Amino acid sequence: MLSSARGTPAIARIRSGESIRIRVHCLPKSGTSRDDWRAPGALATARRGNRPTSCPRPISPQIAGHDRHHHPIYDKKTRETDANPPRAQTVRETLAQIIPERQALLKEIKSQHGAKTLGNVTVEQVIGGGRGIKYMLWDPSVLDAEEGIRFWGRSIPECQRDLPTAEGGKEILPEAMFWYLLTGKVPTAEETKQFQEELVGRSELPAYAEKVLDSLPKTLHPMTQFVIGVAALNHDSKFAAQYKAGMKKSEYWVPALEDSLDCVAKSFTLAARIYNNIYRNGHDSSVPAIDKSKDLSFNFANQIGFGDSEGFIELIRLYNSLHTDHEGGNVSAHTTHLVGSALSDPFLSYSAALGGLAGPLHGLANQEVLRCGRFFSGLRHF
């Protein structure tokens, strides 16, 4: 998927196999009808041999030329393995198989289509911060103004149907969604359990990070504290250490993955500690330790005093699953990519993204909505 900055993405669908097709079109801006954006933009086709290829469907939430429920690269494999499930793989083993394929595909696209243009750029777009310009590549999710978001081709209800849940629960486990976003494949229950245990095992904070958070004033905004906490974890970055020692570019993904797993796992614990420091009595002995047999959402809820509320725990699972990825062009996601392009480690990249998320035109908008709701509630009572 090619996407642009500031929330107006442009989509490019990439198909592997006998041919490669790139379909590009812009999603609607406010006030644009669905019919206005169905017409395709640039279309480039590369063929291997003489096999003809069919034209992909132009509607962006659907995968071109394939069942809408599956990503094209993995669709056939998924159907085959559903009938004969293999042994559970770790996320590293899965990515070790996928990444070389993706690297080869991108290399081929660049070689065969590198000189092709994706459209014109206007002065208004430049002044507007790049709105509507096609220049970012992103696959895991696409957001449609009418249909909503799809993750690797699946809608939210389809993800709820297909992705594993916690034992006795009904909502998606964020651990399962994280695996799915990383690989494009639906994890088995066994793989999800294995991944959950790994992430929970990584979720404890180092003493220096706890000390940093506990030293911050309660009046400091929670998002600022979150930025500081995540950035402090850079102290233990495996990517930074291995880059300094020297490694091949093709192997960057290995320590980057390790840092990313640490960052995601520890974010739940960071958030719980910040909440306790600001809104409760601090992170004292009354806060329960991390339960390694449970998932990340349970432990977060448990540490902030809601461990006995199954409804709240399920809400946290769903909330975190649905907020894992919203295309690659929004402020925080784009910031992560931009900072990461300088080979800053995932902790620095994510902390920078959190700074963008804290803005009132991005993540802080949720807080503004709550304030607005309380204001009107007060007027009604008055």
C-alpha positions in Angstrom: 0.0 0.0 0.0 1.3 3.4 -0.9 0.1 6.1 1.5 0.5 9.8 2.0 1.0 11.9 5.0 -1.6 13.6 7.2 -4.4 11.1 6.9 -5.2 11.0 3.1 -3.6 7.8 1.9 -3.2 6.4 -1.5 -3.3 2.7 -2.0 -1.1 0.4 -4.1 -1.9 -3.3 -4.2 0.9 -5.6 -4.9 0.3 -9.1 -6.2 2.9 -11.8 -6.3 3.1 -15.0 -8.4 3.0 -14.9 -12.2 2.5 -11.2 -12.3 2.9 -8.1 -10.3 0.2 -5.5 -10.4 0.2 -2.1 -8.8 -3.2 -0.4 -8.4 -3.1 3.2 -7.2 -6.0 5.4 -6.2 -6.7 8.0 -3.6 -9.2 7.5 -0.8 -11.9 10.2 -0.6 -11.4 13.5 1.2 -14.3 14.9 3.2 -17.3 15.5 1.0 -16.2 13.1 -1.8 -18.7 10.4 -2.9 -17.7 6.8 -3.2 -18.1 6.9 -7.0 -15.7 9.7 -7.3 -12.8 7.6 -6.1 -13.5 4.3 -7.8 -11.7 5.2 -11.0 -8.2 3.8 -10.8 -5.1 5.9 -11.1 -1.8 4.6 -12.3 -1.7 0.9 -13.2 1.5 -0.8 -13.9 1.9 -4.5 -14.8 4.9 -6.8 -15.0 4.5 -10.2 -16.4 6.7 -13.3 -16.0 6.4 -15.3 -19.2 3.3 -15.0 -21.3 0.6 -15.8 -18.9 -2.2 -13.3 -19.1 -3.3 -11.6 -15.9 -6.7 -10.3 -14.9 -7.4 -6.7 -13.9 -7.7 -6.3 -10.2 -10.9 -4.8 -8.8 -10.5 -1.0 -8.1 -12.2 -0.8 -4.8 -9.5 -0.2 -2.3 -10.7 -2.1 0.8 -10.7 -5.4 -1.2 -7.6 -7.2 -2.3 -7.2 -7.0 -6.0 -8.3 -10.2 -7.8 -8.6 -12.2 -4.6 -11.0 -13.2 -1.9 -11.5 -10.1 0.3 -10.8 -12.0 3.5 -7.2 -12.9 2.7 -4.1 -11.1 1.8 -3.0 -12.2 -1.7 0.6 -13.3 -0.8 -0.6 -15.7 1.8 -4.1 -16.7 0.7 -3.2 -20.0 -1.0 -0.8 -21.0 1.8 -3.4 -20.2 4.4 -6.0 -22.4 2.8 -3.6 -25.2 2.5 -2.4 -25.1 6.0 -5.9 -24.8 7.4 -6.5 -28.3 6.2 -3.1 -29.6 7.5 -1.9 -27.4 10.3 1.8 -27.5 10.8 3.6 -27.3 14.2 3.4 -24.0 15.9 6.1 -21.6 14.7 7.5 -18.6 16.6 7.0 -15.2 15.1 10.8 -15.1 14.3 10.5 -18.4 12.3 7.5 -17.1 10.5 9.1 -13.7 9.6 12.4 -15.5 8.6 10.3 -17.2 5.8 8.3 -14.1 4.8 11.0 -11.3 4.8 13.2 -12.7 2.1 10.1 -13.1 -0.1 9.1 -9.5 0.6 12.6 -8.2 0.0 12.8 -10.0 -3.3 9.3 -8.7 -4.3 10.2 -5.1 -3.5 13.5 -5.4 -5.4 11.7 -6.7 -8.4 9.1 -3.9 -8.3 11.8 -1.3 -8.0 13.7 -2.8 -10.9 10.8 -3.1 -13.3 8.7 -0.1 -12.2 11.1 2.2 -10.6 10.9 4.9 -13.3 7.1 5.0 -13.5 5.3 8.0 -12.0 2.4 7.9 -9.6 0.9 11.3 -10.4 1.6 15.0 -10.3 2.3 17.1 -7.2 0.6 20.5 -6.8 1.8 23.6 -4.9 -1.3 23.2 -2.6 -0.2 19.7 -1.7 3.3 20.8 -0.8 2.0 23.7 1.3 -0.5 21.4 2.9 2.2 19.1 4.2 2.0 16.4 1.5 -1.7 15.7 1.7 -2.8 13.3 -1.1 0.7 12.7 -2.4 1.4 9.0 -3.1 4.8 8.3 -1.6 4.6 5.8 1.2 4.5 2.0 1.0 2.2 0.3 3.6 0.5 -3.1 3.5 -1.1 -4.2 6.9 -4.2 -2.0 6.9 -6.4 0.3 4.8 -9.0 2.7 6.1 -12.2 3.3 4.0 -14.4 6.3 4.8 -17.5 4.2 4.5 -16.6 0.6 5.3 -14.1 1.3 8.0 -10.7 -0.3 8.5 -9.4 -3.6 7.2 -6.3 -5.4 8.5 -4.6 -7.5 5.8 -7.9 -7.6 4.0 -10.1 -8.5 7.0 -12.7 -6.2 8.5 -13.1 -5.8 12.2 -15.9 -8.3 12.5 -13.8 -10.7 10.4 -10.8 -10.3 12.7 -13.1 -10.9 15.6 -14.3 -14.1 13.9 -10.9 -15.4 12.9 -8.3 -14.2 15.5 -7.8 -16.1 18.7 -9.2 -14.9 22.0 -8.2 -15.4 25.6 -9.4 -18.6 27.3 -13.1 -17.9 28.2 -13.0 -14.5 26.5 -14.8 -13.3 23.4 -12.6 -10.4 22.2 -9.4 -10.4 20.1 -6.2 -10.8 22.0 -3.8 -7.9 21.1 -1.1 -10.5 21.0 -2.9 -12.3 18.2 -3.5 -9.1 16.3 0.2 -8.1 16.7 1.3 -11.5 15.2 -1.3 -11.0 12.4 0.0 -7.5 11.6 3.6 -8.6 11.6 3.1 -11.7 9.4 -0.2 -11.3 7.5 -1.1 -14.7 8.8 -3.7 -15.7 11.4 -1.9 -17.4 14.3 -3.1 -20.7 15.7 -4.3 -20.8 19.3 -1.0 -22.5 20.2 1.1 -19.8 18.4 -0.9 -17.1 20.1 -0.4 -18.7 23.5 3.3 -19.0 22.9 3.6 -15.4 21.7 1.6 -14.2 24.6 3.9 -15.9 27.1 6.9 -14.4 25.3 5.5 -10.9 25.4 4.4 -11.1 29.0 7.8 -12.4 29.9 9.3 -9.3 28.4 6.9 -6.9 30.1 8.7 -6.2 33.3 10.4 -2.8 33.5 14.1 -2.4 34.4 14.8 -0.6 37.7 16.2 2.5 36.0 13.0 3.0 34.0 10.8 2.6 37.1 13.0 5.2 38.9 12.7 7.6 36.0 8.9 7.4 36.0 8.6 7.6 39.8 10.6 10.8 39.8 8.2 12.7 37.5 5.7 15.1 38.9 2.1 14.0 38.9 1.2 17.3 37.1 3.2 16.2 34.1 0.8 15.0 31.3 0.6 11.2 31.1 1.6 11.2 27.4 4.7 13.2 28.2 5.6 10.6 30.9 4.9 7.9 28.3 7.3 9.5 25.9 10.0 9.7 28.6 9.5 6.1 29.7 9.7 4.6 26.2 12.7 6.7 25.3 14.5 5.6 28.5 14.3 2.0 27.3 16.7 2.9 24.5 19.3 2.1 27.2 18.9 -1.6 26.5 18.3 -1.4 22.7 19.6 -4.5 20.9 19.4 -2.8 17.6 21.6 0.1 18.7 24.1 -2.2 20.3 24.3 -4.5 17.2 24.5 -1.6 14.8 27.4 -0.2 16.7 29.1 -3.6 16.7 28.5 -4.0 13.0 25.9 -6.1 11.1 24.6 -6.6 7.6 21.8 -4.4 6.3 19.7 -7.5 5.5 19.9 -8.5 9.1 18.6 -5.2 10.6 15.2 -6.7 11.1 16.3 -9.3 13.7 17.4 -6.9 16.5 14.7 -4.4 15.3 12.1 -7.1 16.0 13.6 -7.8 19.4 13.4 -4.2 20.4 9.9 -3.9 19.0 8.7 -6.9 21.0 10.2 -5.4 24.1 8.7 -2.0 23.4 5.2 -3.4 22.9 5.3 -5.6 25.9 6.7 -3.0 28.3 4.3 -0.3 27.0 1.5 -2.0 29.0 3.5 -1.9 32.2 4.7 1.6 31.6 1.1 2.8 31.1 0.0 1.0 34.3 2.8 2.6 36.3 2.1 6.1 35.0 -1.6 5.7 35.8 -0.9 4.5 39.3 1.6 7.4 39.9 -0.9 10.0 38.7 -4.3 8.8 39.7 -3.7 6.4 42.6 -1.2 6.1 45.4 1.8 5.4 43.3 3.2 2.0 42.3 3.5 0.6 45.8 3.4 -2.9 47.3 -0.4 -3.0 46.9 0.1 -3.2 43.1 0.1 -6.8 42.1 3.1 -8.3 40.3 2.8 -9.4 36.7 1.1 -12.7 36.3 3.1 -14.6 33.7 0.2 -17.0 33.1 -2.1 -14.2 31.9 -2.1 -11.9 28.9 -0.9 -8.3 28.6 -4.4 -6.8 28.9 -5.2 -8.7 32.0 -2.0 -7.6 33.7 -2.5 -4.0 32.7 -6.1 -4.0 34.1 -5.0 -5.9 37.2 -2.2 -3.5 38.0 -4.5 -0.4 37.8 -7.1 -2.0 40.1 -9.6 -3.7 37.6 -8.4 -7.2 37.6 -11.7 -8.5 38.9 -13.7 -6.9 36.1 -13.9 -9.2 33.2 -15.8 -6.7 31.2 -13.1 -4.1 31.6 -10.4 -6.6 30.7 -12.2 -7.6 27.5 -12.6 -3.9 26.7 -8.9 -3.4 27.0 -8.2 -6.4 24.8 -10.5 -5.1 22.1 -9.3 -1.5 22.4 -5.7 -2.4 22.0 -6.4 -4.8 19.1 -8.3 -2.1 17.2 -5.7 0.6 17.8 -2.7 -1.5 16.7 -2.6 -0.1 13.2 -4.4 2.7 11.3 -2.5 2.8 8.0 1.0 4.2 7.6 0.3 7.8 6.9 -1.2 9.2 10.1 1.0 11.5 12.3 2.3 8.9 14.8 2.8 6.1 12.3 4.5 8.4 9.8 6.7 9.8 12.6 7.8 6.3 13.5 8.8 5.6 9.9 10.6 8.9 9.5 12.6 8.6 12.7 13.3 4.9 12.0 14.6 5.8 8.5 17.6 7.5 10.3 18.2 4.0 11.8 17.1 5.2 15.2 16.1 2.2 17.3 12.5 1.3 17.8 12.4 2.8 21.3 13.4 6.3 20.0 11.2 5.9 17.0 8.1 5.0 19.1 8.7 7.7 21.7 8.9 10.3 18.9 5.6 8.9 17.5 4.0 9.2 21.0 4.9 12.9 20.9 2.8 13.2 17.7 0.0 11.1 19.3 -0.2 13.6 22.2 -1.2 16.4 19.8 -4.9 17.7 20.0 -5.4 17.0 16.3 -4.3 13.3 16.8 -4.5 11.1 19.8 -5.3 13.9 22.3 -8.6 14.4 20.4 -10.0 11.6 22.4 -9.4 13.6 25.6 -11.0 16.6 24.0 -14.1 14.6 23.2 -14.4 13.5 26.8 -14.1 17.1 28.0 -16.7 18.2 25.5 -19.0 15.4 26.7 -18.6 16.4 30.3 -19.3 20.1 29.4 -22.6 19.3 27.7 -23.5 16.9 30.5 -23.0 19.7 32.9 -25.2 22.0 30.8 -28.0 19.4 30.8 -27.9 19.1 34.5 -27.9 22.9 34.9 
